[in-house]
C-alpha cells in the first residue's frame, strides 16, 4: 500500500497569480478562509462580504492553489 499524504502548498505572502481556490489567512487572525480567486474584468478578485474585492487589497497569507479532490466522494 502506498502511503499517500496530502500535498500541502506552502504558506506565502505573495499574491496568487492565477484563478483557483486558495486558503487565505488575514493578518491578525488565526483562522484561514477558503476563497475562490476569479478573473473579473482583467483583475484577480475574491467574493467576500457580498462584493468582489481585488486580491491586491488583501494583506495576509496565501496557500494554494488547492488541487481538485481526488478522494472517493469526488467520483
N, C-alpha and C positions, 0 to 999 in steps of 0.2 A: 504494500500500500504506500502510495506517495503522500508524504505529509505536505499538504498544500496550505500554507499560511497566506492570509490575505495580504496583498501588496498595499502598503500604506504610503501614499505620497508624502514627501517631506513637507513640513510646515514652512512657508516662506512669507516674506513681507512684500515681495514684488507682486504686481497685479497680474491677473490672468490675461493672456493674450489671445485666447480662443474661447468661443462659446462652449458651454458644457455645464456640468453640475460640479460644484465645489463645496468644500467645508470652509466656512468663514468664521473667524473669532474676532469680534471687535476689540480694540484696545480697551483694557479695563474690565472686560467681562471674562468669566471663567468658562462659560459655555460656548459651544460652537453652533452655528446655524448651517443648514444645508441650503444653498442658494443655486438657482439656475441662472447662469450668466448667458445673456442673449445679445445678439447684434441688433440694435434698434437705431435706425437712421444712421448707420455707419459708426455707431458708438457702442461699446460694451456696457450693458446695463443689467441691473437685477430688479425684480419686482419686490418692493419692500415698503411697508406702511401704505399699501394701496396706491403706489405710484412707481414709475420707473425711476431708478436712481443710477447715475453714472458710477461705475466702479471706481473711477478716478477720485471720487469724492469720499470714498470709504477708506478709513485707516484701520488696519488690523492685520491679521494673519490668515493666509490662504493655504488650503491643502487640496490638491486635485490637479487635473480633473478626475472625478471619480468614474472608474470604468463601469459600463453596464453590468448588471448582476449576471452571474453565470450559475447561480445556485438552482436547486430543484424547483423553487417557486417561479423561476423565470421561463420555464418550459411550457 
